[in-house]
């Protein structure tokens, strides 16, 4: 393994993180001028903007036939969003979960997770419960179905966005950046994300081959963690500023975006195989998603530090077990 591979991998992840931050800054500036709530910004602008790295990485990986990278990045990112990001954010400051997140967004996330789970086990379901020796695939028809669900989600979410806009005056203040600058930052961020995705996919494959580790493990850990950095930064910053509703909106919106749009588009570009161990990843994701829903509706609809520690420990424990199983630990 050449040292340059690690350097390029680090550079790609940095570009992804910085590009995601620039996208969020520019898009949030535009959204503030529309006068919408932090929760609505988190569910739309921030969630979609911080999920752009996953979309860029996975479309490039799928186009190159590196399906294991695509699968591991999507599922690993969603695992990190729940276990790492919600865990760390709620440890920093308890997250209040209320309103539309409880009524619609969390159930939609569970529905998207259930759909991805069923599609990942379709061979086992058709075979009566036993997995065949060949891999399951997310086919192009699966991708079209996922995108159709995303359009439904987008319709209701953008409808809420429009109603919130019509019910408030513009939230722009004298200190806000002008519209042209926010738009320029958004475009610049997307360019950085594309370049970072190219570097990340290329160098991650080289590192995986050099270490003798399967592509899906590298994607589940390193690539997924790198593409989740924008969500992590945005959520921690929101918590520090007391906008925990933006943090939970960011995570839930990103998970829906990843499963419905990113996985949908990626599998349309090229069918994505479920790699060895991928079925376990899907089951763990379903379990963590249910756990997030449970802690969100418990007590006073607040994710407290004890619950956050459990989510974080579960994520880190599974990641350690999954990686250790590959290395023979």
Buried (B, 14 or more C-beta within 10 A) or exposed (E): EEEEBBEBBBBBBBBBBBBBBBBBBBBBBBBBBBBBBBBBBBBBBBBBBBBBBBBBBBBBBBEBEBBBBBBBBBBBBBBBBBBBBBBBBBBBBBBBBBBBBBEBBBEBBBBBBBBBBEBBBBBBEEEEEEEEEEBBBBBBEBBEBBBEBBEEBBEEBEEBBEEBBEEEEEBBEEEBBEEEBBBBBBEBBBEBBBBBBBBBBBBBBBBBBEEEBBBBBBBBBBBBBBBBBBBBBBBBBBBEEEBBBBBBBBBBBBBBBBBBBBBBBBBBBBBBBBBEBBBEBBEBBBBBBEBBBEBBEEEEBBBBEEBBEBBBEBBEEBBEEBBEEBEEE
